[in-house]
Structures are given as structure tokens and as C-alpha cells.
């Protein structure tokens, strides 16, 4: 299962940055009980052709507490994106009353749909646009319960490499109860500003080993590290040198 997750994450990274069609964000990470969770996904078409996709909710990988594909509402079901343009997919997920605490997932499947043909004045037809021909699954995760993100920064250190650049190393441990966390790392500069990096998802009980080379910072420029929830942008924890 871990190999499958690595493959999916790697493919999504390539898919969302290289293909003419990509999506942002690539995560959900919302509380889905109480009032439910809502997220807008922006779908970009960087190609010179109009593209159309059918969106379908499918069961997740099964590594979490369960699936949430039956609890999801989304609009539109079919998305048409003009060249060099973008469209929004609106997603709302609400777990049934009494659902146990923990994480639940679903795949959002994006499948290319052939564009209709256009009638010419001479009675002949011509394809309106070419299709990219994609069939992509993007797994998104939500959680039930008041499960606050609890991350811990361990063994923070900063050295300077041969090029005079700051190299920041530390571990991040997920002490959250029953949920993973999608998080950003802020490297704090001594002028009060910071440089942010989206790290990604850390599972329950897992530890990330992080080493970052800050090309525009020297060792003495770095005063600390802050972790933020990528979904809410709220601070989770901070550690100073």
C-alpha cells in the first residue's frame, strides 16, 4: 500500500505540473462532520484546445477508516475549459450522523470526454477540439471529529554549505490523533519574513526527515521554522533556533 501511495503522489506531482491540464489544490483535508467540508478545485487548461472532462467520485484506496464517495456532492459533473483558461469544481462532503472519528477518502476521477463535432456550411463536419485523453484519479481525504493538527519539530539545525547557502535540517513528527496533516514549512528570516515550501501530507504517527537548501539565505539569516496547515493556512507550531 505504501508503494501505491508513493506512485500516486509522484504521478499527481507530475500530472499537476507538467500536463497542459492540471488542478490546484491537490488535497481536501477538511472536517466533514458537523457542517461538512467545502473546497473549490481550480482546473487549468494550458493547451490551445478546448478540453472537456467528466468528474466521478469513486471509493478511495481503503487505507483510511472508510470511503466517502457516497457522501460527496460536486458541481459541475462535466467541465468544459476553454484554451488558456480555467474552471472551478465545487466539492462539498458531509459525513452521516454517528460516523466514527477518523479519516475517510474518495477518488475524484477526471476522464476526458470527446468534444461534439461542428457542422460546416458545406454540410461536412469537423471536430471542435482535440482531447488530451486523460483518465486520472486524485485521492482526497477528509476527517470526522475535532481532530486538531499536532506536529512536532525535532532536532532543528542550520549549517552553511560550500556556496554559503543555509541548509536547514529537522524532523517533523505527527502527534495528531486519528488524522494525517497536509502542511507547509516556513523558514523564518531574521527580518521577519519567511520562505514557504508546501511539504505535503504526513500520516498518523509518521515522521518526516527534512533538509532544505535555502539558496537566498545564509546561516545567520535563519531564525526558526514554522509549520502551517495547508488547508486552513493556520499556524500549527513554531521552533526558534
N, C-alpha and C positions, 0 to 999 in steps of 0.2 A: 504493500500500500504506500509506503514511503517513497519507493521508486516512482510509482504512478503520480504521486503528488509533485515530485520534483520535475517529472516530464511535463505535467500540466502547467506548472508555474513557469517553466522555461519556455514552453511553446507560447503561453499567453504573453510573456515578455516580448518575444519576437513578433507575435501577431499584432500586439498593440503599438509597436513602434516602427515596424518595417512595412507591413502591408498597406496598400492605399486606403483600406478601411480599418479604422481602429476605434476603441472605446475607452472612455475615461469617466469615472474611475473604474478599476477592475475589481473592486470589492464592495460589499454591502455593510456588514459588521454593525447592524442596528439591533436594538432591543425590539422584539416582535410581539411581546405580550402587552398588557395594558392597552395603550392606544395604537399599538402596531408600529412598524418601521417603514419609512419612506425614503426613496433615493431616486434621483434622476441621473441616468446614464447618458452621456453625450456621445453620439455616434458620428464619426467624421468620415467623409468621403474625399480623399485627396486625389482621386483619379479624375480623368477628363470625361468619364461616362457616368450617366445616372445609374445608381445601384438600388436594388430592392432586396429586402431581407424579410423572411418570416421568422418571428420570435416565438419560441415554445419553451415552457417550463418543464423540466424533466427531473426525476429523482436524483439526489446527489450521490456521492461515492459510497456513502454508508458508514464512513468512519466517525461520524458525529452521533448525537443522540437519536437522530432520525431525519426524515426528509420533510421539506416544507413546500414541495411543489404543488400540493393541494390547497395551500393557504395563500397563494400569491395572486395578486391582481396586477395587471400591467397593461399599458396602452402606449402606442398602438400595437396591434398584433402583427401588422405588416408595415414596414417602414420603407419609404422611398426617399433617397437622399440625392439631391442634385449634385453635379460636379463641383468640386471645391467648396462643398457646403457641409452642413451638419444638421442633425435632428436629435430630439430628446426622446428617450424611452423612460416612461414614468412607472416606477415599481413600488407597490405597497404590499407588505406582508404582515398578517396578523395571525398569531397562534390561537387555537381554540382555548377556551377557558379550561383550566385544570391541567394544561400541558406541563410536564415536569421541567424543572430548571435545567439549563444546559444549552448546547449548541445544536443547530439544525441547519441543513443546507439544501440547496437546489441548484441544478444546472440551468442556465439560460442558454438556449440553443439558438444560434443565428445561422440561418440557411438561406443561400442565395435563391432568389425567385426570378425566373426568366421574365424579362420585360415584354409587354404586348407589342405586336407589330403595328406599324403605322401604314395607313392606306395612302398611296401616292395618287396624283391626279390621273395617271395613266392606268389606274386600276391595279397596279402591281403593289407589292408590299415590301417594306424594308424594316429591319429590326430597329427598334427605338434606341436600344443601348446594349452594350455587351455586359455580361455578368462576370463578376470576379470568380464565381464558382466556389464559394466558401461554405463550409459546414462546421461551425466552431461551437464547442461547449465551454462556457465560462461558469465555474462553480462560485456561488456566493453563499455566505454564512451569516445567519442571524442567531440571536440568543434569547432565552426566556429567563427572567429573573433580574433582580437588581444586582447584577454582577459587575462590580467596578473593576476597571483595569488596574492591576498591581504589578508593576515592573520594577526590578531592582538593578541598579548599575553596580557592577563589581569590578575591582582591580583596574580602575581608571589610571592610565598613564599616558604621557606625551613625550616623544623623543623627536629629534630632528634628523632627517636623512642627509645624505651627502650633497643634495641640492639645496639644503637649507629649508626644506619644507617640513611642516609639522606632521607627525604621524601619530594619530590618536588611536589607542587600543583600549578595549574594555570588554566585559561580558554583560549581557542582558539576560536576566532570569525572569521568567514569567511566574509570578506567585499568585496570579488571578485564580479565583475559584471557578471551575467548570467552564472557562471560556478562553479562547485564544485572543490575541490582540494584534491588530494591524497598526503599526506605529511608524512615526518619523523620528529621526535623530537630528537634533540641533547642536552644532558645535559652536559654542559661545565665544565670541571675540572680546578682547579687553575693552573695546569701545562701546560695548553693549549690544552690538549687532550679532547676528548669527548666520551660519550657513546650514541649510536644511537638506537632508537626504531622506527619501522615503525608503525605509528598510524593508517593509513587507510584514508578513504575518508570522507570529511566534505562537506555537501551540501551547496547550496547557502543560505546565511543568517543564517546558523546554528551556534551553539556554542557548543564546546566540553568541558566537565569538565574532567580535567586530574589530576591524582595523581599517582606518580611513586615512588616506594621504590628502592633506589639505594644501593644495598647490599654491594658494594665495595667502597662507598663514605660516608664520614662524612659530617655534615652540612657545615663546613668551607671549604670543598673541592669544593663545588658547587659555581660557579661564575656567571652562567647565563644559558639561554635556547635559542637555535636556532631552527628555523623551516626551513625545506628544501623541495623542490618539489621532490617527489619520482620518477617522470618520467624523469626529467632533471638533478637532483642532485644539482640544483642551490639553493642558499640561498633565502628565502622569507623574513624573518625578524629575529631579534635577540633582546633579552632583558636581560640586566645585573642586578644583584642584587645590 
